[in-house]
């Protein structure tokens, strides 16, 4: 495993590219929520997939340096 410092992580989090990546992830979450709002209950497997996608993006967005 590659060790990084909190400063390295903070630099990465403040990068313009990283911010754009996280903004795109948030847009995907909103897209999934919109799809669920419009079709929840029609296809249970699709509902589960969308909920899983939302959870995965949220977990990625909540990642903290203490988890290293």
Secondary structure in CASP SS format (residue, H / E / C, confidence):
PFRMAT SS
TARGET T0000
AUTHOR 0000-0000-0000
METHOD secondary structure of the structure
MODEL  1
X C 1.00
X C 1.00
X C 1.00
X C 1.00
X C 1.00
X H 1.00
X H 1.00
X H 1.00
X H 1.00
X H 1.00
X H 1.00
X H 1.00
X H 1.00
X H 1.00
X C 1.00
X H 1.00
X H 1.00
X H 1.00
X H 1.00
X H 1.00
X H 1.00
X H 1.00
X H 1.00
X H 1.00
X H 1.00
X H 1.00
X H 1.00
X H 1.00
X H 1.00
X H 1.00
X H 1.00
X H 1.00
X H 1.00
X H 1.00
X H 1.00
X H 1.00
X H 1.00
X H 1.00
X H 1.00
X C 1.00
X C 1.00
X C 1.00
X C 1.00
X H 1.00
X H 1.00
X H 1.00
X H 1.00
X H 1.00
X H 1.00
X H 1.00
X H 1.00
X H 1.00
X H 1.00
X H 1.00
X H 1.00
X H 1.00
X H 1.00
X H 1.00
X H 1.00
X H 1.00
X H 1.00
X C 1.00
X C 1.00
X C 1.00
X H 1.00
X H 1.00
X H 1.00
X C 1.00
END
